[in-house]
Structure formats: C-alpha cells, structure tokens
Amino acid sequence: MLNMDQIQRSFMLAIRSLWLHKLRAALSVLGIVIGTSAVIALMAFGEGSMQDALEDIRRQGATNIIVRSVKPADNAMGQSVSWIAKYGLTYEDEEALRSYLGDTLQRMVPMRVFNQEIRHYERRHNGRVVGTTEKYAEVNQLELIAGRFLSEDDNENLQNYAVLGSGTADALFPFEDPIGQQINIGRNNYQVIGVLKNRMPTGGSGGSQAAEDFNDDVYIPLKTCRAWIGDRIMQRSAGSRSAEQVELSQITITVGDLDQVRSAGEQIKSYLERSHLKKDWLITVPLDRLEEAERTKNRFTRLLVLIASISLVVGGIGIMNIMLATVTERTREIGIRRALGAKRRDITTQFLVEAVVQTSVGGLAGVVVGLSMTYIVPWLSLALFEVPLQAKVHVPSIFISVIVSIGVGVLFGLYPAQRAAKLDPIEALRHD
C-alpha cells in the first residue's frame, strides 16, 4: 500500500514535470477547462431561463385552482341566435362552490375582467378593468408603490375607488401624483387610491391559461363593477354591434393543502358539468403546470450536462494523448528509476498523479471561467444589445464538474501509467 510520503513525493514530481513543460501542460488541460466551464455556464443559463417560467407558475399558487369563463364554440362561430352572447361563471356558481367545497376551501377570489378605455381628462388609455375583492392582491402577490389596495368595506359599500397598474398610471398621470385624482370608466368617475409596482407579465400556456400583464390594469370593487357597469359589455364596430353577458370572468380558489388540490379540482369539475349545459368554463391547476415545468427543467438540465460533458471527454482524450507521448519521451527516466529500485506501482502512481493533477488544475480553472461567464455574459448582453439574459449559478454543477474532471484524469491517465510501469527496465535504459 502507498503511504502519504509516497503520494506526496509523487505529487511533487508531477508538479515539477508539469512546470518544466508549461505550454504542453496548458494545452493538454485546455479541453478540461472548456468542458468544466461549459457545464457550469450552460447550467447557469439554463437554470436562469427556466426560473422565470417557474416563478410565474408559483405566483399563481400551487394550492390554487383557477376556473375561467370561456366562450362556447357555437357563440365563437356566430351560430348563436341572439346578438348577446351569454356564457360563463355566475354568482350562483360562486355561492354553490363555497358550500360545495366546505372545509377544503381556504380562500375564493371572484373577478370580472374586460377591456375598456380609461380616461383622465384628455388622456386616454386602453387597459383591462378588473372588478374584484381585497384578496386579489394577496393571491397575485401584487406590490404597491403608493396608496393602498381595495378593502372589504370598499366592496360592501360600493365605493367608486380604483387602483392603477403602473402602465396605466404612467399613461394617465405622466407628470403628477395619481393618488386622490379622478379617472373615468364608462359613464362613472373613480377616485384613485393606490398604484401598483411595475411587474413582468406572466407567461401564458395556450388555451389553459392566458398571459397576464398587470401593468395596464385598473382594479375596482367587484360589487361596484356590477352595480355601475353591469354584466353586459357592448362592442360596436362599423355596421354591426354585439355584446357579451358574463357575470364572473374567473374564480380563483385556494385550498388548504397540496394533497387536496386535485380532489377539489375534480369536485369543481363535477359540479360545473352538472350545472352548465355548455362547456363555457375551463379549469386550470397551477400545481400540474408546476410539476410539468419542473420535469421539463430536469430533462433540459440533463441534456445540457450531456452536451457539456462531451467537452470533458474530448479533454480526457487529449490528456491521454499527451501522457502517452510523455511515457515515450521519459522512457530512459523510467528505466533509471526501475534500476534504482522503484516498483511498478511507484511508476503507475507517478504518471497517474500527473494526469489527475492536470485535470484537477483544469477543472478548477474551468470553475473560475464558468463562474465569470455567468456574470460577464448577462452584463454584456444587457449593455450591448439591451437584452436581459438570466443566469443563476447552479451550485451542484460546480462540484459535479470538478469531480468528473478528476475522474477523467484517473480514467484516461490509467492506461498511460500502466504502460509506463510495464516497460522493461533494461530496454528502457537502452532507449535514446
């Protein structure tokens, strides 16, 4: 067995040999540096790019169930007899679901959503009007920069209050404080009581969940919305008119525990199938989307590791090539060491340690390069192209890449080391 003195001596000999051939050693570890830095950088950019999508889903709440009103196919194709399209969730559905879910229900947030022109004197802005309750800000994690959000008293007392998204506030009040000012929606005036902080839009997922841009919203109490605006929204165009009558555009339901999400979703689906003659509703469970997104992220991560690992394998082949050349070059040295009493395992250890030292140095250098790229590349992308590039350091990839690089040194250094140890001492001494 090798003792610590022998390993230390082999390590010093390896360092001395590499120092005598600095350029060759640097070129031999270049593949390891590239491979290690590629693993770390690709994992960081992959992690960063997936993070926003996951955060959008998490903001919706893993214990939430989102029930939306959708226009049935016959109405969408213009086959309805009436020019007024009546569909979607009702206040009766809201009350029924409250009693239907019982103790499972933790929170319910109804809302009425429609596009409308918002005015402040001569300034106009096309935004989204959201009639809702005080719990909407909690469910969607909205942050205020001024004033306050709607309260339960505002809703019960039918107050004409409004909270503006950042985009709406900038459009209507570019040079003044919106708080306390009046805006006009339809035929009614509303007093601004709050302004929301700017927020990135959420990503949609096709038909199951539309993308939301909270910055162009205006929030008013739900009961005020129904009392002054009503359930019917008129739409006029050249030579035609149409209208939609929807009581509630969406109900966000929060249950108490993750284990109750899917069973509650099935209960809601069962109720709506019985109470609605047409499929004018759609259920979205963010928990399903979150789990699917995380599975996609894991597959994407494994693919990135596989691609980056190719560079490590190529670097290992380069190490083996250099080590084989080194064995041929140092054949006489090996013969002298064997003649002076060195055993085969001593020769194997020396060359194996040299290979591991090269890949270890390359791995550590690759870590430095990879971490530098995760900070420099996003900065350059934003400074030169004004494109935000997300990168989040994936800590496990640092340790994995270093361990793999050391393993590459052992794997690809073993054959040259054994070949050096098997050289015949007499023939090695005769070598020129």
C-alpha positions in Angstrom: 0.0 0.0 0.0 1.1 3.5 -0.7 1.8 5.8 2.3 1.3 9.5 2.5 5.1 10.2 1.9 5.0 8.3 -1.4 1.9 10.1 -2.5 3.3 13.5 -1.5 6.6 12.7 -3.4 4.7 11.6 -6.5 2.6 14.8 -6.3 5.8 17.0 -6.1 7.3 15.1 -9.0 4.2 15.6 -11.0 4.1 19.4 -10.3 7.8 19.6 -11.3 7.3 17.7 -14.5 4.3 19.9 -15.5 6.2 23.1 -14.6 9.1 22.1 -16.9 6.6 21.7 -19.8 4.2 24.5 -19.1 2.9 25.1 -22.6 2.3 21.4 -23.3 0.6 21.1 -19.9 -1.6 24.1 -20.6 -2.7 22.8 -24.0 -3.4 19.4 -22.6 -5.8 20.8 -19.9 -7.5 23.2 -22.3 -10.2 20.7 -23.1 -10.9 20.1 -19.4 -11.1 23.9 -18.8 -13.5 24.3 -21.7 -15.6 21.3 -20.6 -15.9 22.3 -17.0 -16.7 26.0 -17.8 -19.2 24.8 -20.3 -21.0 22.6 -17.7 -21.2 25.5 -15.2 -22.1 28.2 -17.7 -24.7 26.2 -19.6 -26.3 25.0 -16.3 -26.4 28.6 -15.0 -28.1 30.0 -18.1 -30.4 27.0 -18.3 -31.4 27.5 -14.7 -31.9 31.2 -15.2 -34.0 30.8 -18.3 -36.3 28.3 -16.6 -36.6 30.2 -13.4 -38.9 33.0 -14.7 -41.3 30.4 -16.1 -41.4 28.5 -12.8 -41.8 31.7 -10.8 -44.8 32.7 -13.0 -46.5 29.4 -12.1 -45.5 29.6 -8.4 -47.0 33.1 -8.2 -50.4 31.6 -9.2 -50.1 29.4 -6.2 -49.5 25.6 -6.0 -52.7 25.2 -3.9 -54.8 27.4 -6.3 -57.4 26.2 -8.7 -58.3 28.7 -11.4 -61.8 28.4 -13.0 -62.3 30.7 -16.0 -65.3 31.6 -18.2 -64.7 30.7 -21.9 -67.0 31.4 -24.9 -68.5 28.2 -26.2 -67.7 27.2 -29.7 -71.2 27.9 -31.1 -71.0 31.5 -29.8 -67.5 31.9 -31.0 -68.5 30.9 -34.5 -71.5 33.2 -34.6 -74.1 30.5 -34.5 -76.0 31.9 -31.5 -79.5 33.2 -32.3 -79.1 36.2 -30.0 -76.6 39.0 -30.7 -75.9 38.9 -26.9 -73.5 36.0 -26.0 -74.5 34.8 -22.6 -72.0 32.3 -21.0 -69.6 31.7 -18.2 -69.5 31.5 -14.4 -72.2 33.1 -12.3 -72.6 34.4 -8.8 -74.7 31.4 -8.1 -71.7 29.2 -9.1 -69.6 31.1 -6.6 -72.0 30.5 -3.7 -72.5 26.9 -4.7 -68.8 26.2 -4.8 -68.3 27.8 -1.4 -70.7 25.4 0.2 -69.7 22.5 -2.1 -66.1 22.6 -1.0 -66.7 23.1 2.7 -63.7 23.0 4.9 -61.4 22.3 2.0 -61.9 25.9 0.8 -59.4 28.4 2.3 -59.9 31.4 0.0 -62.1 32.3 -3.0 -61.4 35.3 -5.2 -64.1 36.1 -7.9 -63.4 38.7 -10.6 -65.0 40.3 -13.6 -62.4 41.2 -16.3 -63.0 43.2 -19.5 -61.1 45.6 -21.8 -62.2 49.3 -21.5 -60.9 52.7 -22.3 -59.8 54.6 -19.2 -59.8 58.4 -19.3 -58.4 61.3 -17.3 -59.5 64.5 -18.9 -57.9 64.4 -22.5 -55.6 61.5 -21.7 -56.9 58.0 -22.7 -55.6 54.6 -22.2 -56.9 51.2 -23.3 -56.5 48.8 -20.4 -58.0 46.0 -18.5 -60.7 46.7 -15.9 -60.8 44.1 -13.1 -63.7 44.0 -10.7 -62.5 42.0 -7.7 -62.2 41.8 -3.9 -59.5 42.7 -1.5 -57.9 39.2 -1.6 -56.9 39.6 -5.3 -53.6 41.4 -4.3 -52.8 38.6 -1.9 -53.4 35.8 -4.5 -51.4 37.5 -7.3 -48.7 38.9 -4.9 -49.2 42.5 -6.1 -47.0 45.2 -4.6 -48.0 48.8 -4.1 -45.7 51.8 -4.6 -48.3 54.3 -3.4 -51.6 54.3 -1.5 -53.5 51.1 -0.7 -55.4 48.3 -2.4 -59.1 47.7 -2.2 -60.7 46.7 1.1 -63.7 44.7 2.1 -65.5 47.8 3.1 -64.9 49.3 -0.3 -66.6 46.4 -1.9 -69.6 46.2 0.6 -70.2 50.0 0.4 -70.0 50.1 -3.4 -67.2 52.7 -3.3 -66.0 54.3 -6.5 -62.4 53.6 -5.8 -59.7 52.4 -8.3 -56.2 51.0 -8.0 -54.0 51.6 -11.1 -51.3 49.3 -12.6 -48.0 51.1 -13.3 -48.5 51.3 -17.0 -52.0 52.9 -16.6 -50.7 55.3 -14.0 -47.8 56.4 -16.3 -50.2 56.9 -19.3 -52.8 58.9 -17.4 -50.7 60.7 -14.9 -47.2 61.2 -16.5 -46.4 64.4 -14.6 -48.5 64.2 -11.4 -49.3 62.0 -8.4 -52.3 59.8 -9.2 -53.4 59.3 -5.6 -56.7 61.2 -5.0 -57.2 62.0 -8.7 -60.3 61.0 -10.7 -60.4 58.6 -13.6 -63.4 57.9 -15.9 -64.5 54.3 -16.8 -67.6 54.3 -19.0 -70.0 56.9 -17.5 -68.7 56.8 -14.0 -65.8 58.5 -12.1 -63.5 56.7 -9.8 -61.0 58.0 -7.2 -57.5 56.6 -7.4 -56.5 55.2 -4.0 -53.4 53.1 -5.0 -50.7 52.5 -7.6 -49.1 49.1 -8.2 -45.4 48.4 -8.7 -44.3 47.6 -12.2 -44.3 43.8 -12.8 -43.2 41.4 -15.5 -46.1 39.9 -17.4 -46.8 36.2 -16.6 -46.4 33.6 -19.4 -49.5 32.0 -20.8 -49.8 28.4 -21.7 -52.1 28.3 -24.7 -55.7 27.7 -24.0 -55.3 26.6 -20.4 -54.1 29.9 -19.1 -53.8 33.3 -20.8 -50.8 35.5 -20.3 -51.5 38.4 -17.9 -50.0 41.9 -18.0 -50.9 43.5 -14.6 -49.3 46.9 -15.6 -52.2 48.0 -17.7 -54.9 47.0 -15.2 -57.4 49.1 -13.2 -58.9 47.4 -10.2 -62.3 48.4 -8.8 -64.5 46.7 -6.2 -66.5 43.8 -7.6 -69.9 44.9 -6.3 -69.2 48.5 -7.6 -68.4 47.0 -11.0 -71.7 45.1 -11.2 -73.8 48.0 -9.9 -72.4 50.7 -12.3 -71.1 48.8 -15.3 -73.2 45.6 -15.2 -72.7 42.1 -16.5 -73.3 43.1 -20.2 -70.4 44.7 -22.2 -71.4 46.3 -25.6 -69.0 46.1 -28.5 -69.6 48.3 -31.6 -67.9 48.2 -34.9 -68.6 49.5 -38.4 -72.1 48.5 -39.3 -72.6 45.9 -36.5 -73.0 45.5 -32.8 -72.5 42.7 -30.4 -72.5 42.2 -26.6 -71.3 39.7 -24.1 -73.0 39.0 -20.8 -70.7 37.4 -18.3 -71.2 37.6 -14.5 -67.8 36.4 -13.5 -64.8 36.0 -15.7 -62.7 34.0 -13.3 -62.8 32.5 -9.8 -59.5 31.6 -8.1 -60.0 29.0 -5.4 -57.3 28.2 -2.8 -57.5 25.0 -0.8 -55.7 24.3 2.5 -53.2 21.6 1.4 -51.4 20.3 -1.7 -52.9 16.9 -1.3 -56.4 18.4 -1.6 -55.8 20.3 -4.9 -56.6 17.5 -7.4 -59.6 16.1 -5.4 -61.0 19.7 -5.1 -60.5 20.2 -8.8 -62.4 17.1 -9.6 -65.3 18.2 -7.3 -65.4 21.6 -9.1 -65.4 19.9 -12.5 -68.2 17.6 -11.4 -70.4 20.5 -10.2 -69.8 22.6 -13.3 -70.6 19.7 -15.7 -74.0 19.2 -13.9 -74.9 22.9 -13.6 -73.8 24.2 -17.1 -75.5 23.0 -20.2 -72.5 24.1 -22.4 -68.8 23.9 -21.8 -68.4 27.6 -21.0 -65.7 27.1 -18.3 -62.2 25.9 -18.1 -60.2 24.7 -15.0 -56.5 25.3 -14.6 -54.5 23.7 -11.8 -51.1 25.5 -11.5 -49.8 22.5 -9.5 -50.0 20.4 -12.6 -48.2 23.1 -14.7 -45.6 23.5 -12.0 -44.8 19.8 -11.8 -44.7 19.5 -15.6 -42.4 22.6 -15.9 -40.1 21.1 -13.2 -40.0 17.8 -15.1 -39.2 19.7 -18.3 -36.5 21.6 -16.4 -34.9 18.4 -15.2 -34.9 16.9 -18.7 -33.4 20.1 -20.0 -30.7 20.1 -17.3 -29.7 16.5 -18.1 -29.4 17.4 -21.8 -27.2 20.4 -21.0 -24.9 18.3 -18.8 -24.7 15.6 -21.5 -23.7 18.2 -24.1 -21.1 19.9 -21.9 -19.7 16.5 -20.8 -18.6 15.8 -24.4 -16.0 18.5 -23.9 -14.7 16.8 -20.8 -14.4 13.5 -22.7 -12.5 15.3 -25.5 -10.3 16.9 -22.9 -9.7 13.4 -21.4 -8.6 12.1 -24.7 -6.2 15.0 -25.1 -4.7 14.1 -21.6 -4.3 10.5 -22.6 -2.6 11.5 -25.8 -0.1 13.8 -24.0 0.6 11.2 -21.3 1.3 8.5 -23.9 3.8 10.9 -25.6 5.3 11.7 -22.2 5.8 7.9 -21.5 7.7 7.6 -24.7 9.7 10.7 -24.0 10.7 9.7 -20.5 11.4 6.0 -21.2 15.0 6.3 -20.1 14.0 8.1 -16.9 11.6 5.2 -16.1 14.4 2.7 -16.7 16.7 4.6 -14.3 14.0 4.7 -11.6 13.3 1.0 -12.0 17.1 0.2 -11.8 17.3 2.2 -8.6 14.6 0.1 -7.0 11.3 1.8 -8.0 8.4 -0.7 -8.2 5.8 -0.8 -10.9 3.2 0.7 -8.6 5.5 3.7 -8.0 5.8 4.3 -11.7 2.0 3.9 -12.1 1.3 6.2 -9.2 3.6 8.9 -10.6 2.0 9.1 -14.0 -1.5 8.7 -12.6 -0.9 11.6 -10.2 0.4 13.7 -13.1 -2.8 13.1 -15.1 -5.0 13.8 -12.1 -3.1 17.0 -11.3 -3.6 18.2 -14.8 -7.3 17.5 -14.9 -7.7 18.9 -11.3 -6.0 22.2 -12.3 -8.1 22.3 -15.5 -11.3 21.7 -13.5 -10.6 24.5 -11.0 -9.6 26.8 -13.8 -12.8 25.8 -15.6 -14.8 26.7 -12.5 -13.3 30.2 -12.4 -14.0 30.7 -16.2 -17.5 29.3 -15.9 -18.5 31.5 -12.9 -17.0 34.5 -14.7 -19.2 33.8 -17.8 -22.4 33.7 -15.7 -21.7 37.3 -14.6 -20.0 38.8 -17.6 -22.2 37.4 -20.4 -25.5 38.8 -18.9 -23.9 42.2 -18.3 -22.6 42.3 -21.9 -25.9 41.2 -23.3 -27.7 44.0 -21.4 -25.1 46.6 -22.1 -24.6 45.9 -25.8 -27.9 44.5 -27.0 -30.3 45.7 -24.2 -31.5 42.1 -23.9 -31.8 40.8 -20.3 -30.2 37.3 -20.1 -31.0 35.4 -16.9 -28.3 33.3 -15.2 -28.4 31.6 -11.9 -25.4 29.7 -10.6 -26.2 26.0 -10.2 -24.1 25.1 -7.2 -24.2 21.2 -7.7 -22.8 21.6 -11.2 -19.6 23.1 -9.8 -18.9 20.1 -7.6 -20.1 17.7 -10.3 -17.8 19.2 -12.9 -14.8 19.2 -10.7 -15.4 15.6 -9.6 -15.9 14.5 -13.2 -12.7 16.2 -14.3 -10.7 14.4 -11.6 -12.4 11.1 -12.7 -11.4 11.9 -16.3 -7.8 12.2 -15.1 -8.0 8.8 -13.4 -9.8 7.1 -16.3 -7.6 8.5 -19.2 -4.4 8.5 -17.2 -4.6 4.9 -16.1 -3.6 3.3 -19.4 -0.5 5.5 -20.0 0.5 4.9 -16.3 0.2 1.2 -16.6 2.0 1.2 -19.9 4.9 3.1 -18.3 5.0 0.7 -15.4 5.2 -2.3 -17.7 8.3 -1.1 -19.6 11.3 -3.5 -19.3 14.0 -1.7 -17.2 16.9 -3.0 -19.4 15.2 -2.0 -22.6 14.2 1.4 -21.1 17.9 2.1 -20.2 19.0 1.4 -23.8 16.4 3.9 -25.1 18.0 7.0 -26.6 
